[in-house]
Amino acid sequence: MKFKIKKKDKVIVISGKDKGKTGEVLEILAGDDHKHTRVLVSKINLVTKHKKPSQTDAGGLVKMEAPLSISKVMLVDPKTNKGTRIKFKTLANGDKTRVALKSGETIA
């Protein structure tokens, strides 16, 4: 499946308890369709997990990121640092690139 958001993109949360926070996409967890696709964003949607001690790890309470729905995040415009929708544009040499709709800026 193709998504408009990719790994290492800067995104902003548009709904939920972390609304307004920005972070980098760590992983995209593809579901059956776009409705069930989830993303893992750094320092967003933190949950506390109880880890059992092992031979290498002490265990205890660990804070970690939980996945959230891809519909709750929006790509950040590199020019304005605000959320934006994107479109795909084909360049003269045939390459397909992502373009921010608000500023027209190309997204790497």
GROMACS elastic network, one bead per residue, 0.5 to 0.9 nm:
[ bonds ]
;  ai    aj funct       b0    kb
    1    30     6  0.75649   500
    1    33     6  0.81555   500
    1    34     6  0.85240   500
    2     5     6  0.87789   500
    3     6     6  0.68672   500
    3    34     6  0.83631   500
    4    75     6  0.84977   500
    4    86     6  0.72887   500
    4    87     6  0.82810   500
    4    88     6  0.87436   500
    4    98     6  0.79809   500
    5     8     6  0.89831   500
    5     9     6  0.67189   500
    5    10     6  0.89998   500
    5    11     6  0.83982   500
    5    25     6  0.83433   500
    5    28     6  0.85261   500
    5    70     6  0.84024   500
    5    74     6  0.81594   500
    5    75     6  0.68431   500
    6     9     6  0.57238   500
    6    25     6  0.71921   500
    6    27     6  0.82346   500
    6    28     6  0.74088   500
    7    10     6  0.88647   500
    7    24     6  0.78328   500
    7    25     6  0.51949   500
    7    26     6  0.58382   500
    7    27     6  0.58529   500
    7    28     6  0.68751   500
    8    24     6  0.55052   500
    8    25     6  0.50002   500
    8    26     6  0.62043   500
    8    27     6  0.82322   500
    9    23     6  0.83590   500
    9    24     6  0.55946   500
    9    25     6  0.55276   500
    9    26     6  0.85110   500
    9    75     6  0.72138   500
    9    76     6  0.81401   500
    9   108     6  0.87300   500
   10    22     6  0.69530   500
   10    23     6  0.56966   500
   10    25     6  0.65281   500
   10    41     6  0.89728   500
   10    74     6  0.87171   500
   10    75     6  0.62495   500
   10    76     6  0.57446   500
   10    77     6  0.86443   500
   10    78     6  0.87753   500
   11    21     6  0.85299   500
   11    22     6  0.55814   500
   11    23     6  0.56889   500
   11    24     6  0.62033   500
   11    25     6  0.70358   500
   11    41     6  0.81174   500
   11    73     6  0.61160   500
   11    74     6  0.53881   500
   11    76     6  0.50994   500
   11    77     6  0.88451   500
   11    83     6  0.74246   500
   12    19     6  0.77770   500
   12    20     6  0.61564   500
   12    21     6  0.57213   500
   12    23     6  0.66324   500
   12    24     6  0.88517   500
   12    72     6  0.85296   500
   12    73     6  0.55336   500
   12    74     6  0.53358   500
   12    75     6  0.63462   500
   12    76     6  0.61865   500
   12    82     6  0.76900   500
   12    83     6  0.62399   500
   13    16     6  0.76643   500
   13    18     6  0.64485   500
   13    20     6  0.54413   500
   13    21     6  0.57050   500
   13    22     6  0.63800   500
   13    23     6  0.84294   500
   13    44     6  0.84331   500
   13    72     6  0.58210   500
   13    74     6  0.64277   500
   13    75     6  0.89913   500
   13    83     6  0.86791   500
   14    18     6  0.81835   500
   14    19     6  0.51938   500
   14    20     6  0.61673   500
   14    21     6  0.83582   500
   14    71     6  0.85456   500
   14    72     6  0.54721   500
   14    73     6  0.56385   500
   14    74     6  0.67345   500
   14    83     6  0.82818   500
   15    18     6  0.71375   500
   15    20     6  0.78629   500
   15    71     6  0.89391   500
   15    72     6  0.55859   500
   15    73     6  0.77277   500
   16    19     6  0.54226   500
   16    72     6  0.75960   500
   17    45     6  0.77542   500
   18    21     6  0.58084   500
   18    22     6  0.88641   500
   18    44     6  0.66677   500
   18    45     6  0.66174   500
   19    22     6  0.87320   500
   19    72     6  0.87725   500
   21    44     6  0.74108   500
   22    41     6  0.85758   500
   22    42     6  0.86686   500
   22    43     6  0.85851   500
   22    44     6  0.78196   500
   22    76     6  0.82620   500
   23    41     6  0.58498   500
   23    42     6  0.54171   500
   23    43     6  0.66328   500
   23    44     6  0.68798   500
   24    40     6  0.85722   500
   24    41     6  0.55090   500
   24    42     6  0.54904   500
   24    43     6  0.84676   500
   25    28     6  0.75163   500
   25    39     6  0.68662   500
   25    40     6  0.59159   500
   25    42     6  0.64378   500
   26    39     6  0.76003   500
   26    40     6  0.54097   500
   26    41     6  0.54697   500
   26    42     6  0.63216   500
   27    38     6  0.86559   500
   27    39     6  0.58599   500
   27    40     6  0.51185   500
   27    41     6  0.73022   500
   27    67     6  0.88050   500
   28    37     6  0.74621   500
   28    38     6  0.61138   500
   28    40     6  0.63731   500
   28    67     6  0.87169   500
   28    70     6  0.84572   500
   29    36     6  0.88206   500
   29    37     6  0.58631   500
   29    38     6  0.51090   500
   29    39     6  0.58472   500
   29    40     6  0.77572   500
   29    67     6  0.81099   500
   30    33     6  0.75615   500
   30    34     6  0.77653   500
   30    36     6  0.73216   500
   30    38     6  0.65013   500
   30    39     6  0.83632   500
   31    34     6  0.68041   500
   31    35     6  0.75577   500
   31    38     6  0.72659   500
   32    35     6  0.78452   500
   32    36     6  0.62594   500
   32    37     6  0.73888   500
   33    36     6  0.57303   500
   33    37     6  0.65633   500
   34    37     6  0.51812   500
   34    38     6  0.86102   500
   34    70     6  0.78134   500
   34    71     6  0.84688   500
   35    38     6  0.85777   500
   35    69     6  0.78904   500
   35    70     6  0.80170   500
   35    71     6  0.77974   500
   36    69     6  0.70803   500
   36    70     6  0.81498   500
   37    68     6  0.85579   500
   37    69     6  0.61627   500
   37    70     6  0.59039   500
   37    71     6  0.84327   500
   38    67     6  0.57665   500
   38    68     6  0.52488   500
   38    70     6  0.50266   500
   38    71     6  0.83138   500
   39    66     6  0.86051   500
   39    67     6  0.52421   500
   39    68     6  0.55102   500
   39    69     6  0.61907   500
   39    70     6  0.56799   500
   39    73     6  0.85364   500
   40    44     6  0.80099   500
   40    45     6  0.86100   500
   40    65     6  0.67076   500
   40    66     6  0.64241   500
   40    68     6  0.65675   500
   40    69     6  0.89151   500
   41    44     6  0.55661   500
   41    45     6  0.77851   500
   41    65     6  0.70092   500
   41    66     6  0.81352   500
   41    67     6  0.73131   500
   41    68     6  0.81160   500
   42    45     6  0.85216   500
   42    46     6  0.88380   500
   42    65     6  0.67140   500
   43    46     6  0.64866   500
   43    64     6  0.80825   500
   43    65     6  0.64829   500
   44    64     6  0.89959   500
   44    65     6  0.62188   500
   44    66     6  0.78002   500
   44    67     6  0.88075   500
   44    68     6  0.88692   500
   45    64     6  0.82925   500
   45    65     6  0.56351   500
   45    66     6  0.56552   500
   45    67     6  0.73023   500
   45    68     6  0.72970   500
   46    63     6  0.62409   500
   46    64     6  0.53441   500
   46    66     6  0.60762   500
   47    62     6  0.82343   500
   47    63     6  0.56038   500
   47    64     6  0.55417   500
   47    65     6  0.61760   500
   47    66     6  0.63981   500
   48    61     6  0.62850   500
   48    62     6  0.55588   500
   48    64     6  0.64289   500
   48    65     6  0.87990   500
   49    60     6  0.82263   500
   49    61     6  0.57006   500
   49    62     6  0.51774   500
   49    63     6  0.62414   500
   49    64     6  0.71330   500
   50    59     6  0.75489   500
   50    60     6  0.57530   500
   50    62     6  0.63511   500
   50    63     6  0.89596   500
   51    54     6  0.89554   500
   51    57     6  0.89519   500
   51    58     6  0.85185   500
   51    60     6  0.52366   500
   51    61     6  0.62212   500
   51    62     6  0.68028   500
   52    57     6  0.83702   500
   52    58     6  0.77582   500
   52    60     6  0.65448   500
   53    56     6  0.79673   500
   53    57     6  0.56674   500
   53    60     6  0.70438   500
   54    57     6  0.50753   500
   54    58     6  0.63994   500
   54    59     6  0.69195   500
   55    58     6  0.76984   500
   59    62     6  0.78495   500
   67    70     6  0.89720   500
   68    71     6  0.84590   500
   68    72     6  0.71190   500
   68    73     6  0.84210   500
   69    72     6  0.55549   500
   69    73     6  0.75281   500
   70    73     6  0.56825   500
   70    74     6  0.81817   500
   71    74     6  0.76042   500
   73    83     6  0.86367   500
   74    82     6  0.89621   500
   74    83     6  0.55106   500
   74    84     6  0.64331   500
   74    85     6  0.71028   500
   75    82     6  0.82026   500
   75    83     6  0.55447   500
   75    84     6  0.57667   500
   75    85     6  0.68266   500
   75    86     6  0.78232   500
   75   100     6  0.85704   500
   76    79     6  0.87186   500
   76    80     6  0.80465   500
   76    81     6  0.56078   500
   76    82     6  0.52877   500
   76    84     6  0.59692   500
   76    85     6  0.86653   500
   76   100     6  0.86115   500
   77    80     6  0.56032   500
   77    81     6  0.51230   500
   77    82     6  0.55194   500
   77    83     6  0.59179   500
   77    84     6  0.57358   500
   77    85     6  0.85566   500
   77   100     6  0.62052   500
   77   101     6  0.86876   500
   77   102     6  0.76872   500
   77   103     6  0.74281   500
   77   105     6  0.75433   500
   77   107     6  0.80383   500
   78    81     6  0.55933   500
   78    82     6  0.80482   500
   78   100     6  0.83568   500
   78   103     6  0.87496   500
   78   105     6  0.71603   500
   78   106     6  0.84170   500
   78   107     6  0.73594   500
   79    82     6  0.83152   500
   79   103     6  0.69085   500
   79   105     6  0.69105   500
   80    83     6  0.84644   500
   80   102     6  0.87848   500
   80   103     6  0.77221   500
   83   102     6  0.88997   500
   84   100     6  0.62107   500
   84   101     6  0.64613   500
   84   102     6  0.61998   500
   84   103     6  0.86743   500
   85    99     6  0.86497   500
   85   100     6  0.61511   500
   85   101     6  0.57012   500
   85   102     6  0.74593   500
   86    98     6  0.64149   500
   86    99     6  0.54722   500
   86   101     6  0.53067   500
   86   102     6  0.83999   500
   86   107     6  0.88446   500
   87    97     6  0.84257   500
   87    98     6  0.58035   500
   87    99     6  0.53867   500
   87   100     6  0.66235   500
   87   101     6  0.66039   500
   88    96     6  0.65409   500
   88    97     6  0.56219   500
   88    99     6  0.60781   500
   88   100     6  0.89418   500
   89    95     6  0.83552   500
   89    96     6  0.57169   500
   89    97     6  0.53817   500
   89    98     6  0.62617   500
   89    99     6  0.67215   500
   90    93     6  0.80880   500
   90    94     6  0.59073   500
   90    95     6  0.56589   500
   90    97     6  0.62988   500
   90    98     6  0.88617   500
   91    94     6  0.53143   500
   91    95     6  0.53271   500
   91    96     6  0.62722   500
   91    97     6  0.73078   500
   92    95     6  0.74078   500
   97   106     6  0.71404   500
   97   107     6  0.73231   500
   97   108     6  0.77528   500
   98   105     6  0.86691   500
   98   106     6  0.59623   500
   98   107     6  0.53826   500
   98   108     6  0.73432   500
   99   103     6  0.84429   500
   99   104     6  0.58157   500
   99   105     6  0.56528   500
   99   107     6  0.57023   500
   99   108     6  0.89658   500
  100   103     6  0.58934   500
  100   104     6  0.50700   500
  100   105     6  0.53601   500
  100   106     6  0.63827   500
  100   107     6  0.68742   500
  101   104     6  0.54256   500
  101   105     6  0.78184   500
  102   105     6  0.81343   500
  103   106     6  0.88953   500
